[in-house]
Amino acid sequence: MLKVNNLHAEINGKEILKGINLEVRPGEVHAIMGPNGSGKSTLSMVLAGNPAYTVTGGSAEFYGKDLLSMAPEVRSHEGLFLGFQYPVEIPGVSLVHFMRAAVNAKREYFGEPQMSATEFLKMMREKRAIVELDNKLASRSVNEGFSGGEKKRNEIFQMAVLEPKLSILDETDSGLDIDALRVVAEGVNKLKSANNATIVITHYQRLLDYIKPEFIHILYKGRIVMTGGPELALELEERGYDWIKQQVDNEEIKG
């Protein structure tokens, strides 16, 4: 599905990603963890096509296609979804109209007929139930006046509607209380299938108590420095990021 090879990227002339290697297959859940400033959010932005970031080396393929050459909207149509750490508010644009436009843009990209209003509202009701999104929120402007938890539920709702092949969730647990975290995580788990995959970016083990990844990657100084199974996240929770920093820094000194 996704193959990232020796990916380098910068913003405002500062190199952030310094050789990322990552492969994600259908049906898998990967967690990317690391301290602040390690490049986690930068990786998500680069894969999604944020123009503020410049790729300076390496490659990224999505189902054999050159991901980095695609415009952001084409990446979305092809099946890549990014759940933002801080979802933006879009005053004056109702969530219903926003999502119907997104769905029909994707259908147009694949040469499919537009979805009628009746069909779309029926799908909205079905998908809204997955993340327990209140009908009143669905009728309001996108994220306007939403609490932090409501914004994150809305992100998973959008993911449910668009049915992406690969979802990248950038610190979805940020600012969530336990109840909101559970609802969001359950939504992610319900949407998991053998045909899609998820990359969860997080600082903490607590999200991984609900979303069970097969692979844990530790990102530090712009590189994935350690990969393991779920036990790696537990060890990281116990020993902290200083353990990772000491190991990597010692290797750099020896090198």
PASEBA-1860 file (N, C-alpha, C; in nm, 3 decimals):
! residues 255
1> MLKVNNLH> 0.083/-0.120/0.000/0.000/0.000/0.000/0.087/0.126/0.000 ~ 0.158/0.150/0.110/0.245/0.267/0.122/0.388/0.221/0.140 ~ 0.476/0.276/0.056/0.619/0.248/0.068/0.695/0.381/0.069 ~ 0.756/0.410/0.182/0.835/0.532/0.199/0.982/0.492/0.207 ~ 1.062/0.553/0.123/1.203/0.516/0.116/1.294/0.638/0.128 ~ 1.373/0.642/0.236/1.475/0.745/0.256/1.419/0.887/0.236 ~ 1.304/0.913/0.296/1.235/1.041/0.276/1.298/1.153/0.358 ~ 1.333/1.260/0.290/1.387/1.381/0.353/1.294/1.497/0.323
9> AEINGKEI> 1.271/1.583/0.422/1.185/1.699/0.400/1.224/1.812/0.493 ~ 1.194/1.934/0.450/1.228/2.052/0.529/1.113/2.152/0.525 ~ 1.120/2.247/0.617/1.027/2.359/0.618/1.106/2.485/0.652 ~ 1.088/2.589/0.572/1.160/2.715/0.590/1.312/2.693/0.597 ~ 1.360/2.601/0.516/1.503/2.576/0.509/1.559/2.488/0.619 ~ 1.475/2.442/0.711/1.521/2.356/0.820/1.481/2.211/0.792 ~ 1.581/2.122/0.788/1.552/1.982/0.762/1.488/1.918/0.885 ~ 1.374/1.852/0.864/1.301/1.786/0.973/1.307/1.634/0.958
17> LKGINLEV> 1.274/1.586/0.839/1.281/1.442/0.812/1.416/1.411/0.749 ~ 1.484/1.311/0.805/1.623/1.287/0.765/1.647/1.143/0.719 ~ 1.548/1.089/0.647/1.564/0.955/0.593/1.465/0.857/0.652 ~ 1.335/0.880/0.626/1.229/0.795/0.679/1.209/0.673/0.587 ~ 1.206/0.555/0.647/1.173/0.433/0.576/1.053/0.368/0.646 ~ 0.948/0.340/0.569/0.826/0.288/0.628/0.746/0.214/0.522 ~ 0.691/0.099/0.558/0.604/0.026/0.467/0.478/-0.016/0.543 ~ 0.363/0.014/0.483/0.233/-0.017/0.543/0.153/-0.101/0.444
25> RPGEVHAI> 0.097/-0.211/0.492/0.019/-0.302/0.408/-0.128/-0.297/0.449 ~ -0.219/-0.335/0.357/-0.361/-0.338/0.392/-0.387/-0.425/0.515 ~ -0.479/-0.380/0.598/-0.517/-0.454/0.718/-0.433/-0.423/0.840 ~ -0.328/-0.341/0.824/-0.236/-0.314/0.935/-0.268/-0.183/1.006 ~ -0.231/-0.179/1.133/-0.234/-0.056/1.212/-0.092/-0.031/1.263 ~ -0.039/0.086/1.230/0.095/0.125/1.273/0.083/0.244/1.367 ~ 0.162/0.246/1.473/0.169/0.361/1.563/0.307/0.423/1.550 ~ 0.311/0.555/1.536/0.437/0.628/1.533/0.442/0.714/1.659
33> MGPNGSGK> 0.545/0.689/1.739/0.562/0.761/1.865/0.695/0.833/1.864 ~ 0.709/0.931/1.952/0.835/1.004/1.960/0.817/1.133/2.036 ~ 0.927/1.190/2.086/0.918/1.315/2.162/0.881/1.432/2.073 ~ 0.846/1.545/2.133/0.816/1.667/2.057/0.936/1.704/1.969 ~ 0.904/1.747/1.847/1.009/1.793/1.758/1.080/1.682/1.683 ~ 1.031/1.558/1.695/1.100/1.447/1.630/1.064/1.433/1.483 ~ 0.952/1.495/1.441/0.913/1.490/1.300/0.784/1.415/1.273 ~ 0.708/1.380/1.377/0.587/1.300/1.359/0.482/1.374/1.275
41> STLSMVLA> 0.450/1.495/1.315/0.349/1.572/1.242/0.400/1.611/1.104 ~ 0.529/1.637/1.094/0.587/1.670/0.963/0.568/1.555/0.866 ~ 0.588/1.433/0.912/0.569/1.316/0.826/0.425/1.310/0.777 ~ 0.329/1.333/0.866/0.189/1.328/0.824/0.159/1.437/0.722 ~ 0.212/1.557/0.744/0.188/1.668/0.652/0.251/1.644/0.515 ~ 0.370/1.589/0.514/0.438/1.560/0.388/0.362/1.455/0.309 ~ 0.315/1.350/0.375/0.241/1.245/0.306/0.107/1.298/0.253 ~ 0.047/1.393/0.326/-0.081/1.449/0.282/-0.064/1.555/0.175
49> GNPAYTVT> 0.058/1.610/0.160/0.084/1.706/0.054/0.075/1.851/0.096 ~ 0.098/1.882/0.224/0.097/2.021/0.269/0.208/2.098/0.196 ~ 0.173/2.205/0.121/0.272/2.276/0.041/0.376/2.354/0.121 ~ 0.355/2.368/0.252/0.453/2.439/0.334/0.581/2.360/0.351 ~ 0.574/2.228/0.324/0.690/2.140/0.342/0.749/2.104/0.206 ~ 0.881/2.100/0.200/0.952/2.068/0.076/1.023/1.935/0.090 ~ 0.994/1.844/0.000/1.063/1.715/-0.002/1.198/1.736/-0.072 ~ 1.304/1.698/-0.004/1.439/1.719/-0.059/1.507/1.590/-0.100
57> GGSAEFYG> 1.442/1.477/-0.075/1.501/1.350/-0.115/1.412/1.233/-0.080 ~ 1.437/1.120/-0.146/1.362/1.000/-0.117/1.234/0.990/-0.199 ~ 1.152/0.891/-0.164/1.030/0.865/-0.240/0.919/0.812/-0.149 ~ 0.796/0.821/-0.201/0.681/0.763/-0.132/0.583/0.715/-0.238 ~ 0.553/0.586/-0.235/0.459/0.528/-0.331/0.332/0.483/-0.259 ~ 0.220/0.505/-0.326/0.090/0.464/-0.272/0.025/0.375/-0.377 ~ 0.018/0.246/-0.347/-0.029/0.147/-0.443/0.046/0.158/-0.575 ~ 0.176/0.176/-0.565/0.262/0.179/-0.683/0.268/0.312/-0.755
65> KDLLSMAP> 0.188/0.410/-0.711/0.188/0.543/-0.774/0.275/0.638/-0.694 ~ 0.336/0.734/-0.764/0.423/0.832/-0.700/0.337/0.929/-0.618 ~ 0.332/0.908/-0.488/0.248/0.990/-0.401/0.293/1.135/-0.400 ~ 0.423/1.158/-0.401/0.476/1.293/-0.384/0.449/1.383/-0.504 ~ 0.417/1.323/-0.618/0.388/1.404/-0.737/0.241/1.444/-0.745 ~ 0.158/1.388/-0.657/0.014/1.415/-0.661/-0.020/1.543/-0.585 ~ -0.121/1.615/-0.636/-0.176/1.729/-0.562/-0.248/1.675/-0.438 ~ -0.261/1.756/-0.333/-0.326/1.707/-0.210/-0.465/1.648/-0.233
73> EVRSHEGL> -0.545/1.713/-0.320/-0.680/1.661/-0.343/-0.679/1.528/-0.417 ~ -0.578/1.506/-0.501/-0.567/1.378/-0.571/-0.528/1.268/-0.472 ~ -0.440/1.300/-0.378/-0.404/1.203/-0.274/-0.529/1.161/-0.196 ~ -0.615/1.259/-0.168/-0.739/1.228/-0.097/-0.829/1.139/-0.181 ~ -0.846/1.173/-0.308/-0.931/1.092/-0.395/-0.876/0.950/-0.408 ~ -0.744/0.936/-0.410/-0.681/0.805/-0.424/-0.696/0.720/-0.298 ~ -0.734/0.785/-0.187/-0.763/0.707/-0.067/-0.680/0.737/0.055 ~ -0.615/0.853/0.058/-0.537/0.891/0.177/-0.615/0.995/0.257
81> FLGFQYPV> -0.624/0.973/0.387/-0.698/1.063/0.475/-0.609/1.108/0.590 ~ -0.613/1.237/0.622/-0.538/1.289/0.736/-0.633/1.347/0.838 ~ -0.628/1.292/0.960/-0.703/1.347/1.072/-0.612/1.442/1.147 ~ -0.651/1.569/1.155/-0.563/1.673/1.209/-0.555/1.673/1.361 ~ -0.439/1.712/1.410/-0.422/1.729/1.554/-0.510/1.843/1.605 ~ -0.518/1.950/1.526/-0.602/2.066/1.561/-0.696/2.095/1.443 ~ -0.811/2.026/1.437/-0.904/2.047/1.326/-0.949/2.193/1.318 ~ -0.953/2.247/1.197/-0.988/2.389/1.179/-1.139/2.407/1.172
89> EIPGVSLV> -1.182/2.527/1.208/-1.322/2.563/1.194/-1.343/2.629/1.058 ~ -1.458/2.598/0.994/-1.491/2.659/0.865/-1.628/2.725/0.879 ~ -1.632/2.850/0.928/-1.759/2.918/0.950/-1.836/2.934/0.818 ~ -1.968/2.916/0.828/-2.054/2.938/0.712/-2.065/2.821/0.617 ~ -1.991/2.714/0.643/-1.998/2.595/0.558/-2.053/2.480/0.641 ~ -2.173/2.436/0.611/-2.234/2.329/0.691/-2.161/2.198/0.669 ~ -2.157/2.117/0.773/-2.088/1.989/0.765/-2.153/1.899/0.659 ~ -2.285/1.906/0.649/-2.355/1.823/0.551/-2.311/1.859/0.409
97> HFMRAAVN> -2.312/1.988/0.377/-2.273/2.031/0.242/-2.124/2.006/0.217 ~ -2.045/2.025/0.318/-1.900/2.002/0.306/-1.870/1.856/0.272 ~ -1.933/1.765/0.344/-1.906/1.624/0.323/-1.969/1.573/0.193 ~ -2.085/1.625/0.157/-2.144/1.582/0.030/-2.058/1.627/-0.087 ~ -2.003/1.749/-0.078/-1.914/1.799/-0.183/-1.789/1.711/-0.193 ~ -1.736/1.671/-0.077/-1.616/1.587/-0.076/-1.644/1.450/-0.137 ~ -1.757/1.391/-0.100/-1.794/1.259/-0.153/-1.814/1.265/-0.304 ~ -1.885/1.367/-0.351/-1.913/1.377/-0.494/-1.789/1.414/-0.575
105> AKREYFGE> -1.696/1.487/-0.515/-1.569/1.517/-0.583/-1.490/1.388/-0.605 ~ -1.492/1.301/-0.505/-1.423/1.173/-0.517/-1.492/1.085/-0.622 ~ -1.625/1.084/-0.622/-1.699/1.005/-0.720/-1.673/1.057/-0.862 ~ -1.666/1.187/-0.877/-1.636/1.245/-1.008/-1.496/1.205/-1.055 ~ -1.401/1.201/-0.962/-1.263/1.163/-0.994/-1.258/1.023/-1.054 ~ -1.344/0.934/-1.005/-1.347/0.797/-1.054/-1.454/0.775/-1.162 ~ -1.513/0.883/-1.212/-1.611/0.872/-1.319/-1.744/0.814/-1.276 ~ -1.777/0.829/-1.148/-1.902/0.774/-1.096/-2.008/0.884/-1.087
113> PQMSATEF> -2.136/0.849/-1.090/-2.242/0.951/-1.081/-2.248/1.015/-0.943 ~ -2.297/1.135/-0.939/-2.310/1.209/-0.812/-2.410/1.138/-0.721 ~ -2.387/1.148/-0.592/-2.478/1.092/-0.494/-2.590/1.192/-0.466 ~ -2.712/1.146/-0.472/-2.826/1.236/-0.448/-2.830/1.278/-0.302 ~ -2.906/1.386/-0.276/-2.918/1.435/-0.139/-2.980/1.329/-0.049 ~ -3.080/1.257/-0.101/-3.147/1.153/-0.021/-3.050/1.041/0.013 ~ -2.974/0.996/-0.086/-2.876/0.889/-0.063/-2.771/0.933/0.038 ~ -2.727/1.058/0.023/-2.621/1.106/0.111/-2.668/1.119/0.255
121> LKMMREKR> -2.788/1.171/0.275/-2.840/1.186/0.412/-2.859/1.051/0.478 ~ -2.897/0.950/0.401/-2.911/0.815/0.456/-2.774/0.763/0.501 ~ -2.671/0.786/0.417/-2.536/0.743/0.454/-2.486/0.821/0.576 ~ -2.517/0.950/0.580/-2.477/1.034/0.695/-2.529/0.976/0.825 ~ -2.654/0.935/0.827/-2.713/0.880/0.950/-2.640/0.753/0.993 ~ -2.607/0.669/0.895/-2.539/0.544/0.926/-2.398/0.569/0.980 ~ -2.325/0.658/0.917/-2.187/0.685/0.957/-2.181/0.764/1.087 ~ -2.278/0.853/1.108/-2.280/0.934/1.230/-2.292/0.847/1.353
129> AIVELDNK> -2.365/0.737/1.340/-2.385/0.648/1.455/-2.255/0.581/1.498 ~ -2.160/0.566/1.406/-2.035/0.499/1.438/-1.957/0.573/1.546 ~ -1.958/0.707/1.539/-1.881/0.787/1.635/-1.971/0.865/1.731 ~ -2.100/0.829/1.732/-2.196/0.894/1.823/-2.195/1.045/1.806 ~ -2.192/1.089/1.679/-2.194/1.232/1.649/-2.337/1.283/1.653 ~ -2.363/1.382/1.737/-2.497/1.435/1.754/-2.548/1.496/1.624 ~ -2.675/1.475/1.595/-2.735/1.528/1.472/-2.727/1.680/1.467 ~ -2.736/1.745/1.583/-2.728/1.891/1.586/-2.590/1.939/1.540
137> LASRSVNE> -2.486/1.863/1.575/-2.351/1.901/1.532/-2.336/1.883/1.382 ~ -2.397/1.779/1.329/-2.387/1.751/1.186/-2.453/1.859/1.102 ~ -2.548/1.932/1.160/-2.619/2.036/1.085/-2.553/2.173/1.098 ~ -2.449/2.183/1.179/-2.381/2.311/1.200/-2.263/2.328/1.104 ~ -2.200/2.445/1.109/-2.081/2.470/1.027/-1.968/2.380/1.074 ~ -1.876/2.351/0.984/-1.769/2.255/1.012/-1.688/2.298/1.133 ~ -1.699/2.221/1.241/-1.621/2.238/1.365/-1.648/2.368/1.439 ~ -1.737/2.454/1.390/-1.759/2.583/1.454/-1.829/2.565/1.589
145> GFSGGEKK> -1.764/2.608/1.695/-1.819/2.596/1.828/-1.812/2.456/1.886 ~ -1.743/2.365/1.818/-1.729/2.229/1.868/-1.626/2.227/1.981 ~ -1.647/2.139/2.077/-1.544/2.115/2.179/-1.431/2.035/2.115 ~ -1.319/2.019/2.188/-1.207/1.942/2.135/-1.247/1.800/2.102 ~ -1.324/1.738/2.192/-1.369/1.602/2.168/-1.463/1.591/2.050 ~ -1.553/1.689/2.034/-1.646/1.690/1.922/-1.573/1.706/1.789 ~ -1.469/1.787/1.789/-1.390/1.804/1.666/-1.323/1.673/1.627 ~ -1.270/1.600/1.724/-1.204/1.474/1.694/-1.306/1.368/1.648
153> RNEIFQMA> -1.424/1.368/1.710/-1.529/1.276/1.664/-1.566/1.309/1.519 ~ -1.571/1.438/1.490/-1.604/1.481/1.354/-1.498/1.432/1.255 ~ -1.372/1.433/1.295/-1.265/1.383/1.208/-1.289/1.235/1.174 ~ -1.324/1.155/1.276/-1.347/1.013/1.252/-1.475/0.993/1.172 ~ -1.573/1.080/1.192/-1.695/1.075/1.110/-1.661/1.100/0.963 ~ -1.578/1.200/0.937/-1.536/1.227/0.798/-1.462/1.107/0.740 ~ -1.380/1.045/0.821/-1.308/0.925/0.779/-1.408/0.814/0.743 ~ -1.513/0.799/0.822/-1.614/0.697/0.795/-1.686/0.724/0.663
161> VLEPKLSI> -1.716/0.850/0.637/-1.789/0.886/0.515/-1.702/0.867/0.390 ~ -1.576/0.907/0.398/-1.488/0.903/0.280/-1.430/0.764/0.253 ~ -1.432/0.678/0.353/-1.384/0.540/0.339/-1.245/0.534/0.274 ~ -1.144/0.596/0.336/-1.010/0.597/0.278/-0.942/0.460/0.286 ~ -0.842/0.442/0.203/-0.761/0.321/0.208/-0.657/0.331/0.320 ~ -0.602/0.452/0.338/-0.503/0.475/0.443/-0.540/0.599/0.522 ~ -0.560/0.583/0.652/-0.591/0.696/0.741/-0.469/0.726/0.827 ~ -0.430/0.853/0.829/-0.321/0.899/0.915/-0.384/0.987/1.022
169> LDETDSGL> -0.377/0.945/1.146/-0.439/1.018/1.257/-0.331/1.084/1.340 ~ -0.319/1.216/1.325/-0.211/1.290/1.389/-0.253/1.335/1.529 ~ -0.208/1.262/1.629/-0.235/1.292/1.770/-0.384/1.315/1.794 ~ -0.465/1.219/1.748/-0.610/1.225/1.768/-0.646/1.229/1.915 ~ -0.560/1.174/2.001/-0.589/1.170/2.145/-0.559/1.301/2.215 ~ -0.500/1.398/2.145/-0.462/1.524/2.208/-0.585/1.599/2.260 ~ -0.585/1.627/2.390/-0.693/1.706/2.450/-0.821/1.630/2.478 ~ -0.822/1.498/2.463/-0.944/1.422/2.484/-0.952/1.367/2.626
177> DIDALRVV> -1.072/1.371/2.683/-1.092/1.302/2.810/-1.114/1.153/2.782 ~ -1.126/1.073/2.886/-1.134/0.928/2.869/-1.255/0.885/2.786 ~ -1.371/0.948/2.812/-1.492/0.909/2.740/-1.481/0.942/2.591 ~ -1.432/1.062/2.560/-1.417/1.101/2.419/-1.312/1.014/2.351 ~ -1.206/0.983/2.423/-1.101/0.897/2.368/-1.157/0.759/2.332 ~ -1.240/0.706/2.420/-1.299/0.574/2.396/-1.388/0.576/2.272 ~ -1.471/0.679/2.259/-1.564/0.687/2.146/-1.487/0.699/2.015 ~ -1.385/0.784/2.013/-1.305/0.803/1.892/-1.233/0.675/1.856
185> AEGVNKLK> -1.172/0.611/1.955/-1.098/0.487/1.930/-1.190/0.376/1.881 ~ -1.309/0.367/1.940/-1.405/0.265/1.896/-1.448/0.289/1.752 ~ -1.460/0.417/1.716/-1.493/0.450/1.577/-1.385/0.403/1.482 ~ -1.260/0.426/1.519/-1.147/0.381/1.437/-1.148/0.229/1.425 ~ -1.172/0.160/1.536/-1.172/0.013/1.534/-1.285/-0.043/1.448 ~ -1.401/0.022/1.452/-1.514/-0.025/1.372/-1.488/-0.010/1.222 ~ -1.407/0.089/1.187/-1.380/0.117/1.046/-1.266/0.033/0.991 ~ -1.195/-0.037/1.078/-1.082/-0.119/1.033/-1.131/-0.237/0.951
193> SANNATIV> -1.058/-0.266/0.841/-1.092/-0.382/0.759/-0.963/-0.438/0.698 ~ -0.977/-0.549/0.626/-0.862/-0.611/0.561/-0.815/-0.530/0.441 ~ -0.896/-0.432/0.399/-0.863/-0.354/0.279/-0.812/-0.214/0.309 ~ -0.810/-0.175/0.437/-0.757/-0.042/0.469/-0.649/-0.053/0.577 ~ -0.585/0.058/0.604/-0.479/0.061/0.704/-0.482/0.195/0.776 ~ -0.420/0.199/0.892/-0.419/0.320/0.974/-0.280/0.344/1.030 ~ -0.238/0.470/1.025/-0.116/0.514/1.094/-0.161/0.607/1.207 ~ -0.133/0.569/1.330/-0.170/0.648/1.447/-0.045/0.716/1.501
201> ITHYQRLL> -0.048/0.848/1.506/0.064/0.925/1.559/0.026/0.971/1.699 ~ 0.109/0.936/1.799/0.073/0.968/1.937/0.198/0.977/2.024 ~ 0.183/1.047/2.136/0.290/1.053/2.236/0.277/0.940/2.337 ~ 0.152/0.896/2.359/0.124/0.819/2.479/0.067/0.680/2.451 ~ 0.089/0.593/2.546/0.039/0.456/2.541/-0.112/0.449/2.553 ~ -0.175/0.547/2.620/-0.317/0.534/2.655/-0.406/0.514/2.533 ~ -0.377/0.579/2.421/-0.456/0.560/2.301/-0.442/0.417/2.249 ~ -0.323/0.360/2.267/-0.295/0.227/2.216/-0.358/0.118/2.303
209> DYIKPEFI> -0.415/0.158/2.418/-0.494/0.064/2.497/-0.627/0.035/2.427 ~ -0.670/0.127/2.341/-0.797/0.114/2.270/-0.778/0.074/2.124 ~ -0.681/0.138/2.058/-0.649/0.104/1.919/-0.525/0.016/1.922 ~ -0.536/-0.107/1.879/-0.428/-0.204/1.893/-0.342/-0.210/1.766 ~ -0.223/-0.151/1.767/-0.136/-0.156/1.649/-0.055/-0.286/1.645 ~ -0.025/-0.330/1.524/0.065/-0.444/1.508/0.211/-0.400/1.514 ~ 0.235/-0.274/1.476/0.372/-0.223/1.468/0.384/-0.089/1.540 ~ 0.491/-0.075/1.617/0.525/0.052/1.683/0.656/0.102/1.624
217> HILYKGRI> 0.657/0.229/1.581/0.780/0.290/1.529/0.814/0.410/1.618 ~ 0.940/0.420/1.658/0.985/0.533/1.737/1.060/0.630/1.645 ~ 1.009/0.751/1.638/1.069/0.855/1.554/1.148/0.951/1.643 ~ 1.273/0.974/1.605/1.359/1.062/1.684/1.459/1.129/1.590 ~ 1.469/1.260/1.601/1.561/1.339/1.517/1.540/1.312/1.369 ~ 1.413/1.299/1.331/1.380/1.287/1.190/1.400/1.151/1.128 ~ 1.424/1.049/1.210/1.443/0.913/1.159/1.366/0.814/1.247 ~ 1.322/0.704/1.188/1.266/0.595/1.266/1.383/0.514/1.321
225> VMTGGPEL> 1.402/0.522/1.452/1.521/0.463/1.513/1.494/0.327/1.577 ~ 1.366/0.291/1.590/1.333/0.163/1.651/1.194/0.120/1.606 ~ 1.178/-0.008/1.575/1.049/-0.065/1.537/1.027/-0.195/1.613 ~ 0.905/-0.216/1.658/0.874/-0.340/1.730/0.725/-0.363/1.735 ~ 0.684/-0.458/1.817/0.544/-0.488/1.835/0.484/-0.403/1.948 ~ 0.363/-0.435/1.991/0.295/-0.357/2.096/0.375/-0.346/2.226 ~ 0.460/-0.445/2.253/0.539/-0.442/2.376/0.636/-0.323/2.378 ~ 0.673/-0.272/2.261/0.765/-0.158/2.255/0.701/-0.034/2.316
233> ALELEERG> 0.572/-0.014/2.291/0.502/0.102/2.348/0.496/0.092/2.499 ~ 0.476/-0.029/2.551/0.472/-0.049/2.696/0.608/-0.021/2.758 ~ 0.713/-0.065/2.691/0.848/-0.040/2.742/0.880/0.109/2.739 ~ 0.833/0.176/2.634/0.855/0.320/2.623/0.780/0.394/2.733 ~ 0.659/0.349/2.764/0.580/0.410/2.870/0.652/0.396/3.004 ~ 0.716/0.283/3.024/0.785/0.256/3.150/0.918/0.331/3.161 ~ 0.992/0.336/3.052/1.128/0.388/3.057/1.141/0.533/3.009 ~ 1.040/0.581/2.933/1.041/0.719/2.888/1.128/0.741/2.764
241> YDWIKQQV> 1.113/0.860/2.706/1.186/0.890/2.583/1.336/0.912/2.607 ~ 1.373/0.942/2.730/1.516/0.958/2.758/1.593/0.830/2.727 ~ 1.527/0.716/2.744/1.588/0.587/2.712/1.624/0.581/2.563 ~ 1.531/0.625/2.479/1.555/0.627/2.334/1.666/0.726/2.300 ~ 1.657/0.844/2.359/1.756/0.948/2.330/1.896/0.902/2.366 ~ 1.911/0.838/2.482/2.042/0.792/2.525/2.098/0.686/2.430 ~ 2.011/0.592/2.388/2.057/0.487/2.296/2.102/0.545/2.164 ~ 2.020/0.634/2.106/2.053/0.691/1.975/2.175/0.780/1.984
249> DNEEIKG> 2.179/0.864/2.088/2.294/0.955/2.103/2.423/0.878/2.125 ~ 2.417/0.767/2.201/2.537/0.685/2.221/2.584/0.623/2.091 ~ 2.489/0.578/2.009/2.526/0.519/1.880/2.590/0.624/1.789 ~ 2.537/0.749/1.795/2.594/0.855/1.712/2.737/0.886/1.756 ~ 2.762/0.882/1.887/2.897/0.909/1.937/2.993/0.799/1.893 ~ 2.945/0.672/1.901/3.030/0.561/1.859/3.059/0.565/1.709 ~ 2.954/0.611/1.632/2.970/0.617/1.489/3.065/0.727/1.444
END
